Amino acid sequence: MQVQEKNIKGFNLLELVVVVVIIGIISALAYPNFSSWKKEREVRLATEKIKDLITGINLQAKRGLYAYVQVRFEENGGQLIVTSKGMNIDNLSSRINDGSSAWNNNKGERCQVSDTDTSGEVYWNDVGGITDKIEVRRIVFDKIATTFENDVGVVCFSKSGSYFDGNGPLASGTGDAKVPDEFVFICTRTNSSSECSINPSTGEPDEGDIYAKKKKFIFAIGWTRFGDVAIERWGQKMVNGVAIAGKWTEM
């Protein structure tokens, strides 16, 4: 019995070229949206990780593991490094009860950046990335920036909120008149911009429509003196290619 041969044909060269061209056109049209989505996702995930870090270290203070805690933002021109630190109750008590300590004589430096005090003694008992404890953390971001460059900003919390403080770019004023900030901005790091530009008088992005056209994305992480944390996202509408009606929206 003879089996009839099937007439099987493959793609010819012209058909293959047409398919490749169509795929190329679709990819070219879709890439800007995919790239924009990818950048927005990177910043959003980084913001959520920082929020979790701030919430986590404050939870340790509320549980009583630490009496005084800090979140440190270090920007070195190429990376944003966020670290949590903790001071135990014995350490804090010894400073409060020592009338000659810097804690009592230089209140503006209570929320200090260094891991040791002026006498060389340990200031923070546990430091993320240095101390091998899960209660403190360190996160390094390569594609994320904040509002300052080559600097360190810190914010500190305690269980009752009485020692809420800040230092560096995350505080205004000096000494006893120093006021800690209650927010930090997080945005996309680009080749031409390694910091988020915020208008200090309006609290809005100060780079024209660069955010609206999805070249950069920006979020704000806010906190209270008691360690409650929230996230807001900056967004603008586009009308005839012009950005209007920008606003912060809580996530």
C-alpha positions in Angstrom: 0.0 0.0 0.0 1.4 3.3 -1.0 1.2 6.4 1.3 0.6 9.6 -0.5 3.3 12.1 0.2 2.2 15.3 1.9 2.9 18.6 0.2 4.7 20.3 3.1 6.0 23.8 2.5 8.1 26.1 4.8 8.5 29.8 4.8 10.3 31.3 1.9 12.9 34.0 2.3 10.4 36.9 1.5 7.8 35.7 4.0 10.5 35.4 6.7 11.8 38.9 6.0 8.2 40.3 6.3 7.7 38.5 9.7 11.0 39.8 11.0 10.1 43.4 9.9 6.7 43.2 11.6 8.2 42.0 14.8 10.8 44.8 14.6 8.1 47.4 14.2 6.0 46.1 17.1 9.1 45.9 19.3 10.1 49.5 18.4 6.6 50.8 19.3 6.4 48.8 22.5 9.9 49.4 23.8 9.4 53.0 25.1 6.3 51.9 27.1 8.2 48.8 28.4 11.3 50.9 29.3 9.1 53.5 31.1 7.3 50.7 33.0 10.6 49.1 34.0 12.0 52.4 35.4 8.8 53.2 37.3 8.8 49.7 38.7 12.4 50.0 39.9 11.8 53.2 41.8 8.5 51.9 43.2 10.1 48.7 44.5 13.0 50.7 46.0 10.6 53.0 47.7 8.7 50.1 49.2 11.9 48.5 50.4 13.0 51.7 52.1 9.6 52.0 53.7 9.8 48.5 55.0 13.3 49.2 56.5 12.0 52.3 58.3 8.9 50.5 59.5 11.0 47.5 60.6 13.5 49.4 62.8 10.7 51.4 64.4 8.9 48.2 65.2 12.0 47.1 67.1 11.9 50.3 69.1 8.2 49.8 69.9 9.0 46.3 71.0 11.7 47.5 73.4 14.6 45.8 71.7 16.1 49.2 71.0 15.6 52.5 72.9 16.8 54.7 70.1 17.0 53.9 66.3 18.3 55.6 63.2 17.8 55.4 59.4 20.8 56.6 57.4 20.7 57.7 53.8 24.1 57.8 52.2 24.6 59.1 48.6 28.1 58.6 47.2 27.6 59.8 43.6 26.8 56.4 42.2 24.7 54.6 44.8 22.1 55.2 47.4 22.8 53.2 50.6 20.1 53.0 53.3 21.0 51.6 56.7 19.2 51.1 59.9 20.9 51.3 63.4 19.8 50.5 66.9 20.9 51.7 70.4 20.0 49.5 73.4 18.4 50.7 76.6 21.6 50.3 78.7 23.6 52.4 76.2 21.0 55.1 76.1 20.5 55.2 79.9 24.2 55.6 80.5 24.2 58.7 78.2 21.1 60.2 79.7 22.4 59.7 83.3 25.9 61.1 82.5 25.7 64.9 82.9 29.0 65.4 81.1 27.9 63.3 78.0 27.4 64.8 74.6 23.8 63.5 74.8 23.1 66.1 77.4 25.4 68.9 76.3 25.1 68.8 72.6 21.5 67.8 71.8 21.9 68.7 68.2 24.3 65.7 67.8 22.1 63.0 69.4 21.1 61.7 66.0 24.7 61.4 64.9 26.0 59.9 61.7 29.1 58.1 63.2 29.0 54.6 64.7 31.2 55.8 67.5 31.0 59.0 69.7 33.7 61.6 70.2 35.4 59.5 72.8 35.6 56.6 70.4 33.1 54.5 72.3 30.4 52.6 70.5 27.4 54.8 69.8 25.1 52.5 67.9 25.1 48.9 69.2 23.8 47.3 66.0 24.4 48.6 62.5 22.9 47.1 59.3 25.5 45.5 57.1 28.1 45.5 59.9 26.4 43.8 62.9 25.3 40.3 62.2 21.7 40.8 63.4 18.5 40.5 61.4 16.9 43.4 63.3 19.1 46.0 61.4 19.5 46.1 57.6 21.4 47.7 54.8 20.1 48.1 51.3 22.2 49.4 48.3 20.5 50.9 45.2 22.4 51.6 42.0 19.7 53.1 39.9 18.0 55.2 42.6 18.7 58.7 43.8 17.5 61.2 46.4 17.7 65.0 46.8 21.3 65.2 47.8 24.6 64.0 46.3 27.8 62.9 48.0 26.3 63.5 51.4 24.7 61.6 54.3 21.3 62.4 55.8 19.9 60.7 58.9 16.7 60.5 60.9 16.2 59.1 64.4 13.3 57.7 66.3 12.4 56.5 69.8 9.4 54.6 71.2 7.7 57.6 72.7 8.7 60.0 69.9 10.5 62.3 72.4 13.9 61.8 70.7 12.8 62.3 67.1 15.6 64.1 65.4 17.5 64.4 62.1 20.9 65.5 60.8 22.6 66.5 57.6 20.4 67.1 54.6 17.4 65.6 56.5 17.2 68.4 59.0 17.0 72.2 59.0 18.7 74.6 61.4 21.4 73.8 64.0 21.8 72.9 67.6 18.7 72.9 69.7 16.9 74.8 66.9 17.4 71.9 64.5 14.2 70.5 63.1 14.2 67.0 61.5 12.6 66.5 58.1 9.5 64.2 57.9 10.1 62.9 54.4 12.7 61.9 51.8 12.3 61.9 48.0 13.3 58.9 45.9 13.7 59.1 42.1 15.3 57.5 39.0 19.1 57.9 38.7 20.1 58.8 35.1 23.4 59.5 33.4 22.7 63.2 33.4 21.1 63.5 36.9 22.1 61.8 40.1 19.7 63.6 42.4 16.0 64.5 42.6 15.3 68.2 42.0 12.6 69.5 44.3 11.4 73.1 44.5 11.7 73.9 48.3 8.9 76.4 48.2 6.3 74.2 46.5 7.6 70.7 47.4 7.1 69.7 43.8 9.6 68.4 41.2 11.6 71.3 39.7 12.6 69.8 36.3 9.8 71.0 34.0 8.0 68.1 32.4 10.8 65.6 32.8 8.8 63.5 35.2 5.5 63.8 33.3 7.2 62.5 30.1 8.3 59.5 32.1 12.1 60.2 31.8 12.2 60.0 35.6 9.8 58.8 38.3 9.7 60.3 41.8 8.2 59.1 45.1 8.1 60.6 48.6 8.5 58.6 51.8 7.0 60.4 54.8 7.1 59.5 58.4 5.9 60.8 61.8 7.9 61.2 65.0 6.3 58.0 66.1 7.6 56.0 63.1 4.4 55.8 61.0 5.4 55.6 57.4 3.5 56.4 54.1 4.4 56.6 50.4 3.2 59.2 47.8 3.8 59.2 44.1 4.2 62.3 41.9 2.1 62.3 38.7 1.2 64.8 36.0 -1.3 64.8 33.2 -0.3 65.6 29.6 -2.3 68.0 27.4 -1.1 68.6 23.9 2.4 67.4 25.0 2.5 69.8 27.9 2.5 68.7 31.6 -0.2 70.1 33.8 -2.0 69.4 37.1 0.8 67.7 38.9 0.0 66.3 42.3 1.1 63.8 45.0 -1.0 60.8 45.4 -0.8 58.4 48.4 -0.2 54.8 47.5 
